[in-house]
Amino acid sequence: MTEPTPPARSSKRARLCSIENANRIATRVADHVQSDTAVVKTGNPLQPFRVVLASKAAPGRTVSRVLTCNDDDP
C-alpha cells in the first residue's frame, strides 16, 4: 500500500507559509509588543513556521529572531 500524496498547495498558501512572511510578521509583532520575537519550526507542513516571543522559543526549533531596541535612550 502506498502513502496518499498530499494535496497541492496554492501559491497564496505557499507565500503565507514562507520563511519570508514569518520574518515579516515577527518584525511587526516585535514592533507592536516592544519585545524580541522568534520564528520557530513547527514540523507541520500546513504551518511550517510560527512567531513566538523569543523568551518562549525552544532553542532547537528557532529559525530566526527579531531583536528590538529603544532608540529613545541617549
Distance bins in CASP14 RR format, pairs under 12 A and 6 or more apart:
PFRMAT RR
TARGET T0000
AUTHOR 0000-0000-0000
RMODE 2
METHOD distances of the structure
MODEL  1
6 13 0 0 0 0 0 1 0 0 0 0 0
6 44 0 0 0 0 0 1 0 0 0 0 0
6 45 1 0 0 1 0 0 0 0 0 0 0
6 46 0 0 0 0 1 0 0 0 0 0 0
7 13 0 0 0 0 0 1 0 0 0 0 0
7 45 0 0 0 0 0 1 0 0 0 0 0
7 46 0 0 0 0 0 1 0 0 0 0 0
8 14 0 0 0 0 0 1 0 0 0 0 0
9 15 0 0 0 0 0 1 0 0 0 0 0
9 16 0 0 0 0 1 0 0 0 0 0 0
9 17 1 0 0 1 0 0 0 0 0 0 0
9 18 0 0 0 0 0 1 0 0 0 0 0
9 45 0 0 0 0 1 0 0 0 0 0 0
9 46 0 0 0 0 1 0 0 0 0 0 0
9 47 0 0 0 0 0 1 0 0 0 0 0
9 48 0 0 0 0 0 1 0 0 0 0 0
10 16 0 0 0 0 1 0 0 0 0 0 0
10 17 0 0 0 0 0 1 0 0 0 0 0
10 46 0 0 0 0 0 1 0 0 0 0 0
11 17 0 0 0 0 0 1 0 0 0 0 0
11 18 0 0 0 0 0 1 0 0 0 0 0
12 18 0 0 0 0 0 1 0 0 0 0 0
12 21 0 0 0 0 0 1 0 0 0 0 0
13 21 0 0 0 0 0 1 0 0 0 0 0
13 45 0 0 0 0 0 1 0 0 0 0 0
13 46 1 0 0 1 0 0 0 0 0 0 0
13 47 0 0 0 0 0 1 0 0 0 0 0
13 48 0 0 0 0 0 1 0 0 0 0 0
14 20 0 0 0 0 0 1 0 0 0 0 0
14 21 0 0 0 0 1 0 0 0 0 0 0
14 45 0 0 0 0 0 1 0 0 0 0 0
14 46 0 0 0 0 0 1 0 0 0 0 0
14 48 0 0 0 0 0 1 0 0 0 0 0
15 21 1 0 0 1 0 0 0 0 0 0 0
15 22 0 0 0 0 0 1 0 0 0 0 0
15 24 0 0 0 0 0 1 0 0 0 0 0
16 22 0 0 0 0 1 0 0 0 0 0 0
16 24 0 0 0 0 0 1 0 0 0 0 0
16 25 0 0 0 0 1 0 0 0 0 0 0
16 46 0 0 0 0 0 1 0 0 0 0 0
16 47 0 0 0 0 1 0 0 0 0 0 0
16 48 0 0 0 0 0 1 0 0 0 0 0
16 49 0 0 0 0 0 1 0 0 0 0 0
17 25 0 0 0 0 0 1 0 0 0 0 0
17 39 0 0 0 0 0 1 0 0 0 0 0
17 41 0 0 0 0 0 1 0 0 0 0 0
17 42 0 0 0 0 0 1 0 0 0 0 0
17 43 0 0 0 0 0 1 0 0 0 0 0
17 44 0 0 0 0 1 0 0 0 0 0 0
17 45 0 0 0 0 1 0 0 0 0 0 0
17 46 1 0 0 1 0 0 0 0 0 0 0
17 47 1 0 0 1 0 0 0 0 0 0 0
17 48 1 0 1 0 0 0 0 0 0 0 0
17 49 1 0 0 1 0 0 0 0 0 0 0
17 50 0 0 0 0 0 1 0 0 0 0 0
18 24 0 0 0 0 1 0 0 0 0 0 0
18 25 0 0 0 0 0 1 0 0 0 0 0
18 39 0 0 0 0 0 1 0 0 0 0 0
18 47 0 0 0 0 0 1 0 0 0 0 0
18 48 0 0 0 0 1 0 0 0 0 0 0
18 49 0 0 0 0 1 0 0 0 0 0 0
18 63 0 0 0 0 0 1 0 0 0 0 0
19 25 0 0 0 0 0 1 0 0 0 0 0
19 26 0 0 0 0 0 1 0 0 0 0 0
19 39 1 0 0 1 0 0 0 0 0 0 0
19 40 0 0 0 0 0 1 0 0 0 0 0
19 41 0 0 0 0 1 0 0 0 0 0 0
19 48 0 0 0 0 1 0 0 0 0 0 0
19 49 1 0 0 1 0 0 0 0 0 0 0
19 50 0 0 0 0 0 1 0 0 0 0 0
19 51 0 0 0 0 0 1 0 0 0 0 0
19 63 1 0 0 1 0 0 0 0 0 0 0
19 64 1 0 0 1 0 0 0 0 0 0 0
20 26 0 0 0 0 0 1 0 0 0 0 0
20 27 0 0 0 0 0 1 0 0 0 0 0
20 39 0 0 0 0 0 1 0 0 0 0 0
20 49 0 0 0 0 1 0 0 0 0 0 0
20 63 0 0 0 0 0 1 0 0 0 0 0
20 64 0 0 0 0 0 1 0 0 0 0 0
21 27 0 0 0 0 0 1 0 0 0 0 0
21 28 0 0 0 0 0 1 0 0 0 0 0
21 39 0 0 0 0 1 0 0 0 0 0 0
21 47 0 0 0 0 0 1 0 0 0 0 0
21 48 0 0 0 0 0 1 0 0 0 0 0
21 49 0 0 0 0 1 0 0 0 0 0 0
21 50 0 0 0 0 0 1 0 0 0 0 0
21 51 0 0 0 0 1 0 0 0 0 0 0
22 28 0 0 0 0 0 1 0 0 0 0 0
22 29 0 0 0 0 0 1 0 0 0 0 0
22 37 0 0 0 0 1 0 0 0 0 0 0
22 38 0 0 0 0 1 0 0 0 0 0 0
22 39 1 0 1 0 0 0 0 0 0 0 0
22 40 0 0 0 0 1 0 0 0 0 0 0
22 41 0 0 0 0 1 0 0 0 0 0 0
22 42 0 0 0 0 0 1 0 0 0 0 0
22 47 0 0 0 0 1 0 0 0 0 0 0
22 48 0 0 0 0 1 0 0 0 0 0 0
22 49 1 1 0 0 0 0 0 0 0 0 0
22 50 1 0 0 1 0 0 0 0 0 0 0
22 51 1 0 0 1 0 0 0 0 0 0 0
22 52 0 0 0 0 0 1 0 0 0 0 0
22 62 0 0 0 0 0 1 0 0 0 0 0
22 63 1 0 0 1 0 0 0 0 0 0 0
22 64 1 0 0 1 0 0 0 0 0 0 0
22 65 0 0 0 0 0 1 0 0 0 0 0
22 66 0 0 0 0 0 1 0 0 0 0 0
23 29 0 0 0 0 0 1 0 0 0 0 0
23 30 0 0 0 0 0 1 0 0 0 0 0
23 37 0 0 0 0 1 0 0 0 0 0 0
23 38 0 0 0 0 0 1 0 0 0 0 0
23 39 1 0 0 1 0 0 0 0 0 0 0
23 40 0 0 0 0 0 1 0 0 0 0 0
23 49 0 0 0 0 1 0 0 0 0 0 0
23 51 0 0 0 0 1 0 0 0 0 0 0
23 63 0 0 0 0 1 0 0 0 0 0 0
23 64 1 0 1 0 0 0 0 0 0 0 0
23 65 0 0 0 0 1 0 0 0 0 0 0
23 66 1 0 0 1 0 0 0 0 0 0 0
24 30 0 0 0 0 0 1 0 0 0 0 0
24 31 0 0 0 0 0 1 0 0 0 0 0
24 37 0 0 0 0 0 1 0 0 0 0 0
24 39 0 0 0 0 1 0 0 0 0 0 0
24 49 0 0 0 0 0 1 0 0 0 0 0
24 51 0 0 0 0 1 0 0 0 0 0 0
24 64 0 0 0 0 0 1 0 0 0 0 0
24 66 0 0 0 0 1 0 0 0 0 0 0
25 31 0 0 0 0 0 1 0 0 0 0 0
25 32 0 0 0 0 0 1 0 0 0 0 0
25 37 0 0 0 0 1 0 0 0 0 0 0
25 38 0 0 0 0 0 1 0 0 0 0 0
25 39 0 0 0 0 1 0 0 0 0 0 0
25 47 0 0 0 0 0 1 0 0 0 0 0
25 49 0 0 0 0 1 0 0 0 0 0 0
25 50 0 0 0 0 1 0 0 0 0 0 0
25 51 1 0 1 0 0 0 0 0 0 0 0
25 52 0 0 0 0 0 1 0 0 0 0 0
25 64 0 0 0 0 0 1 0 0 0 0 0
25 66 0 0 0 0 1 0 0 0 0 0 0
26 32 0 0 0 0 0 1 0 0 0 0 0
26 33 0 0 0 0 0 1 0 0 0 0 0
26 35 0 0 0 0 0 1 0 0 0 0 0
26 36 0 0 0 0 1 0 0 0 0 0 0
26 37 1 0 1 0 0 0 0 0 0 0 0
26 38 1 0 0 1 0 0 0 0 0 0 0
26 39 1 0 1 0 0 0 0 0 0 0 0
26 40 0 0 0 0 1 0 0 0 0 0 0
26 49 0 0 0 0 1 0 0 0 0 0 0
26 50 0 0 0 0 1 0 0 0 0 0 0
26 51 1 0 1 0 0 0 0 0 0 0 0
26 52 0 0 0 0 1 0 0 0 0 0 0
26 53 0 0 0 0 0 1 0 0 0 0 0
26 54 0 0 0 0 1 0 0 0 0 0 0
26 57 0 0 0 0 0 1 0 0 0 0 0
26 62 0 0 0 0 0 1 0 0 0 0 0
26 63 0 0 0 0 1 0 0 0 0 0 0
26 64 1 0 0 1 0 0 0 0 0 0 0
26 65 1 0 0 1 0 0 0 0 0 0 0
26 66 1 0 1 0 0 0 0 0 0 0 0
26 67 0 0 0 0 0 1 0 0 0 0 0
26 68 0 0 0 0 0 1 0 0 0 0 0
27 33 0 0 0 0 0 1 0 0 0 0 0
27 36 0 0 0 0 0 1 0 0 0 0 0
27 37 1 0 0 1 0 0 0 0 0 0 0
27 38 0 0 0 0 0 1 0 0 0 0 0
27 39 0 0 0 0 1 0 0 0 0 0 0
27 51 0 0 0 0 1 0 0 0 0 0 0
27 64 0 0 0 0 0 1 0 0 0 0 0
27 65 0 0 0 0 0 1 0 0 0 0 0
27 66 1 0 1 0 0 0 0 0 0 0 0
27 67 0 0 0 0 0 1 0 0 0 0 0
27 68 0 0 0 0 1 0 0 0 0 0 0
28 37 0 0 0 0 1 0 0 0 0 0 0
28 51 0 0 0 0 1 0 0 0 0 0 0
28 66 0 0 0 0 1 0 0 0 0 0 0
28 68 0 0 0 0 0 1 0 0 0 0 0
29 35 0 0 0 0 1 0 0 0 0 0 0
29 36 0 0 0 0 1 0 0 0 0 0 0
29 37 1 0 1 0 0 0 0 0 0 0 0
29 38 0 0 0 0 0 1 0 0 0 0 0
29 39 0 0 0 0 0 1 0 0 0 0 0
29 50 0 0 0 0 0 1 0 0 0 0 0
29 51 1 0 1 0 0 0 0 0 0 0 0
29 52 0 0 0 0 1 0 0 0 0 0 0
29 53 0 0 0 0 1 0 0 0 0 0 0
29 54 0 0 0 0 0 1 0 0 0 0 0
29 65 0 0 0 0 0 1 0 0 0 0 0
29 66 1 0 0 1 0 0 0 0 0 0 0
29 68 0 0 0 0 0 1 0 0 0 0 0
30 36 1 0 0 1 0 0 0 0 0 0 0
30 37 1 0 1 0 0 0 0 0 0 0 0
30 38 0 0 0 0 1 0 0 0 0 0 0
30 39 0 0 0 0 0 1 0 0 0 0 0
30 51 0 0 0 0 1 0 0 0 0 0 0
30 52 0 0 0 0 0 1 0 0 0 0 0
30 53 0 0 0 0 1 0 0 0 0 0 0
30 54 0 0 0 0 1 0 0 0 0 0 0
30 64 0 0 0 0 0 1 0 0 0 0 0
30 65 0 0 0 0 1 0 0 0 0 0 0
30 66 1 0 1 0 0 0 0 0 0 0 0
30 67 1 0 0 1 0 0 0 0 0 0 0
30 68 1 0 1 0 0 0 0 0 0 0 0
30 69 0 0 0 0 0 1 0 0 0 0 0
31 37 0 0 0 0 1 0 0 0 0 0 0
31 66 0 0 0 0 1 0 0 0 0 0 0
31 67 0 0 0 0 0 1 0 0 0 0 0
31 68 1 0 0 1 0 0 0 0 0 0 0
31 69 0 0 0 0 0 1 0 0 0 0 0
31 70 0 0 0 0 0 1 0 0 0 0 0
32 51 0 0 0 0 0 1 0 0 0 0 0
32 53 0 0 0 0 0 1 0 0 0 0 0
32 66 0 0 0 0 0 1 0 0 0 0 0
32 68 0 0 0 0 0 1 0 0 0 0 0
33 51 0 0 0 0 0 1 0 0 0 0 0
33 52 0 0 0 0 0 1 0 0 0 0 0
33 53 1 0 0 1 0 0 0 0 0 0 0
33 54 0 0 0 0 0 1 0 0 0 0 0
33 55 0 0 0 0 0 1 0 0 0 0 0
33 66 0 0 0 0 0 1 0 0 0 0 0
33 68 0 0 0 0 1 0 0 0 0 0 0
34 53 0 0 0 0 0 1 0 0 0 0 0
34 66 0 0 0 0 0 1 0 0 0 0 0
34 67 0 0 0 0 0 1 0 0 0 0 0
34 68 1 0 1 0 0 0 0 0 0 0 0
34 69 0 0 0 0 0 1 0 0 0 0 0
34 70 1 0 0 1 0 0 0 0 0 0 0
34 71 0 0 0 0 0 1 0 0 0 0 0
34 72 0 0 0 0 0 1 0 0 0 0 0
35 51 0 0 0 0 0 1 0 0 0 0 0
35 52 0 0 0 0 0 1 0 0 0 0 0
35 53 1 0 1 0 0 0 0 0 0 0 0
35 54 1 0 0 1 0 0 0 0 0 0 0
35 55 1 0 0 1 0 0 0 0 0 0 0
35 56 0 0 0 0 0 1 0 0 0 0 0
35 57 0 0 0 0 0 1 0 0 0 0 0
35 65 0 0 0 0 0 1 0 0 0 0 0
35 66 0 0 0 0 1 0 0 0 0 0 0
35 67 0 0 0 0 1 0 0 0 0 0 0
35 68 1 0 0 1 0 0 0 0 0 0 0
35 69 0 0 0 0 0 1 0 0 0 0 0
35 70 0 0 0 0 0 1 0 0 0 0 0
36 51 0 0 0 0 0 1 0 0 0 0 0
36 52 0 0 0 0 0 1 0 0 0 0 0
36 53 1 0 0 1 0 0 0 0 0 0 0
36 54 1 1 0 0 0 0 0 0 0 0 0
36 55 1 0 0 1 0 0 0 0 0 0 0
36 56 0 0 0 0 0 1 0 0 0 0 0
36 57 0 0 0 0 1 0 0 0 0 0 0
36 62 0 0 0 0 0 1 0 0 0 0 0
36 64 0 0 0 0 0 1 0 0 0 0 0
36 65 1 0 0 1 0 0 0 0 0 0 0
36 66 1 0 0 1 0 0 0 0 0 0 0
36 67 1 0 1 0 0 0 0 0 0 0 0
36 68 1 0 1 0 0 0 0 0 0 0 0
36 69 0 0 0 0 1 0 0 0 0 0 0
37 49 0 0 0 0 0 1 0 0 0 0 0
37 50 0 0 0 0 0 1 0 0 0 0 0
37 51 1 0 1 0 0 0 0 0 0 0 0
37 52 1 0 0 1 0 0 0 0 0 0 0
37 53 1 0 0 1 0 0 0 0 0 0 0
37 54 1 0 1 0 0 0 0 0 0 0 0
37 55 0 0 0 0 1 0 0 0 0 0 0
37 56 0 0 0 0 1 0 0 0 0 0 0
37 57 0 0 0 0 1 0 0 0 0 0 0
37 62 0 0 0 0 0 1 0 0 0 0 0
37 63 0 0 0 0 0 1 0 0 0 0 0
37 64 0 0 0 0 1 0 0 0 0 0 0
37 65 1 0 0 1 0 0 0 0 0 0 0
37 66 1 0 1 0 0 0 0 0 0 0 0
37 67 0 0 0 0 1 0 0 0 0 0 0
37 68 0 0 0 0 1 0 0 0 0 0 0
38 49 0 0 0 0 0 1 0 0 0 0 0
38 50 0 0 0 0 1 0 0 0 0 0 0
38 51 1 0 0 1 0 0 0 0 0 0 0
38 52 1 0 1 0 0 0 0 0 0 0 0
38 53 1 0 0 1 0 0 0 0 0 0 0
38 54 1 0 1 0 0 0 0 0 0 0 0
38 55 0 0 0 0 1 0 0 0 0 0 0
38 56 1 0 0 1 0 0 0 0 0 0 0
38 57 1 1 0 0 0 0 0 0 0 0 0
38 58 0 0 0 0 1 0 0 0 0 0 0
38 59 0 0 0 0 1 0 0 0 0 0 0
38 60 0 0 0 0 0 1 0 0 0 0 0
38 61 0 0 0 0 1 0 0 0 0 0 0
38 62 1 0 1 0 0 0 0 0 0 0 0
38 63 1 0 0 1 0 0 0 0 0 0 0
38 64 1 0 0 1 0 0 0 0 0 0 0
38 65 1 0 1 0 0 0 0 0 0 0 0
38 66 1 0 0 1 0 0 0 0 0 0 0
38 67 0 0 0 0 1 0 0 0 0 0 0
39 47 0 0 0 0 0 1 0 0 0 0 0
39 48 0 0 0 0 1 0 0 0 0 0 0
39 49 1 0 1 0 0 0 0 0 0 0 0
39 50 1 0 0 1 0 0 0 0 0 0 0
39 51 1 0 1 0 0 0 0 0 0 0 0
39 52 0 0 0 0 1 0 0 0 0 0 0
39 53 0 0 0 0 0 1 0 0 0 0 0
39 54 0 0 0 0 1 0 0 0 0 0 0
39 57 0 0 0 0 1 0 0 0 0 0 0
39 58 0 0 0 0 0 1 0 0 0 0 0
39 61 0 0 0 0 1 0 0 0 0 0 0
39 62 1 0 0 1 0 0 0 0 0 0 0
39 63 1 0 1 0 0 0 0 0 0 0 0
39 64 1 0 1 0 0 0 0 0 0 0 0
39 65 1 0 0 1 0 0 0 0 0 0 0
39 66 0 0 0 0 1 0 0 0 0 0 0
40 47 0 0 0 0 0 1 0 0 0 0 0
40 48 0 0 0 0 1 0 0 0 0 0 0
40 49 1 0 0 1 0 0 0 0 0 0 0
40 50 1 0 1 0 0 0 0 0 0 0 0
40 51 1 0 0 1 0 0 0 0 0 0 0
40 52 1 0 1 0 0 0 0 0 0 0 0
40 53 0 0 0 0 0 1 0 0 0 0 0
40 54 0 0 0 0 1 0 0 0 0 0 0
40 56 0 0 0 0 1 0 0 0 0 0 0
40 57 1 0 1 0 0 0 0 0 0 0 0
40 58 1 0 0 1 0 0 0 0 0 0 0
40 59 0 0 0 0 1 0 0 0 0 0 0
40 60 0 0 0 0 1 0 0 0 0 0 0
40 61 1 0 1 0 0 0 0 0 0 0 0
40 62 1 0 1 0 0 0 0 0 0 0 0
40 63 1 0 0 1 0 0 0 0 0 0 0
40 64 0 0 0 0 1 0 0 0 0 0 0
40 65 0 0 0 0 1 0 0 0 0 0 0
41 47 0 0 0 0 0 1 0 0 0 0 0
41 48 1 0 0 1 0 0 0 0 0 0 0
41 49 1 0 0 1 0 0 0 0 0 0 0
41 50 0 0 0 0 1 0 0 0 0 0 0
41 51 0 0 0 0 0 1 0 0 0 0 0
41 52 0 0 0 0 0 1 0 0 0 0 0
41 57 0 0 0 0 0 1 0 0 0 0 0
41 58 0 0 0 0 1 0 0 0 0 0 0
41 59 0 0 0 0 0 1 0 0 0 0 0
41 60 0 0 0 0 1 0 0 0 0 0 0
41 61 1 0 1 0 0 0 0 0 0 0 0
41 62 0 0 0 0 1 0 0 0 0 0 0
41 63 1 0 1 0 0 0 0 0 0 0 0
41 64 0 0 0 0 0 1 0 0 0 0 0
42 48 1 0 0 1 0 0 0 0 0 0 0
42 49 1 0 0 1 0 0 0 0 0 0 0
42 50 1 0 1 0 0 0 0 0 0 0 0
42 51 0 0 0 0 0 1 0 0 0 0 0
42 52 0 0 0 0 0 1 0 0 0 0 0
42 57 0 0 0 0 0 1 0 0 0 0 0
42 58 0 0 0 0 0 1 0 0 0 0 0
42 61 1 0 0 1 0 0 0 0 0 0 0
42 62 0 0 0 0 0 1 0 0 0 0 0
42 63 0 0 0 0 0 1 0 0 0 0 0
43 49 0 0 0 0 1 0 0 0 0 0 0
43 50 0 0 0 0 1 0 0 0 0 0 0
43 58 0 0 0 0 0 1 0 0 0 0 0
43 61 0 0 0 0 1 0 0 0 0 0 0
43 63 0 0 0 0 0 1 0 0 0 0 0
44 50 0 0 0 0 1 0 0 0 0 0 0
44 61 0 0 0 0 0 1 0 0 0 0 0
48 61 0 0 0 0 0 1 0 0 0 0 0
48 63 0 0 0 0 1 0 0 0 0 0 0
49 57 0 0 0 0 0 1 0 0 0 0 0
49 61 0 0 0 0 1 0 0 0 0 0 0
49 62 0 0 0 0 0 1 0 0 0 0 0
49 63 1 0 0 1 0 0 0 0 0 0 0
49 64 0 0 0 0 1 0 0 0 0 0 0
50 56 0 0 0 0 0 1 0 0 0 0 0
50 57 0 0 0 0 1 0 0 0 0 0 0
50 58 0 0 0 0 0 1 0 0 0 0 0
50 61 0 0 0 0 1 0 0 0 0 0 0
50 62 0 0 0 0 0 1 0 0 0 0 0
50 63 0 0 0 0 1 0 0 0 0 0 0
50 64 0 0 0 0 0 1 0 0 0 0 0
51 57 0 0 0 0 1 0 0 0 0 0 0
51 62 0 0 0 0 0 1 0 0 0 0 0
51 63 0 0 0 0 0 1 0 0 0 0 0
51 64 0 0 0 0 1 0 0 0 0 0 0
51 65 0 0 0 0 0 1 0 0 0 0 0
51 66 0 0 0 0 1 0 0 0 0 0 0
52 58 0 0 0 0 1 0 0 0 0 0 0
52 61 0 0 0 0 1 0 0 0 0 0 0
52 62 0 0 0 0 1 0 0 0 0 0 0
52 63 0 0 0 0 0 1 0 0 0 0 0
52 64 0 0 0 0 0 1 0 0 0 0 0
52 65 0 0 0 0 0 1 0 0 0 0 0
52 66 0 0 0 0 0 1 0 0 0 0 0
53 62 0 0 0 0 0 1 0 0 0 0 0
53 65 0 0 0 0 0 1 0 0 0 0 0
53 66 0 0 0 0 0 1 0 0 0 0 0
53 68 0 0 0 0 0 1 0 0 0 0 0
54 62 0 0 0 0 1 0 0 0 0 0 0
54 63 0 0 0 0 0 1 0 0 0 0 0
54 64 0 0 0 0 0 1 0 0 0 0 0
54 65 1 0 1 0 0 0 0 0 0 0 0
54 66 1 0 0 1 0 0 0 0 0 0 0
54 67 1 0 0 1 0 0 0 0 0 0 0
54 68 0 0 0 0 1 0 0 0 0 0 0
55 62 0 0 0 0 0 1 0 0 0 0 0
55 65 0 0 0 0 0 1 0 0 0 0 0
56 62 0 0 0 0 0 1 0 0 0 0 0
56 65 0 0 0 0 0 1 0 0 0 0 0
57 63 0 0 0 0 1 0 0 0 0 0 0
57 64 0 0 0 0 0 1 0 0 0 0 0
57 65 1 0 0 1 0 0 0 0 0 0 0
57 66 0 0 0 0 0 1 0 0 0 0 0
59 65 0 0 0 0 0 1 0 0 0 0 0
END
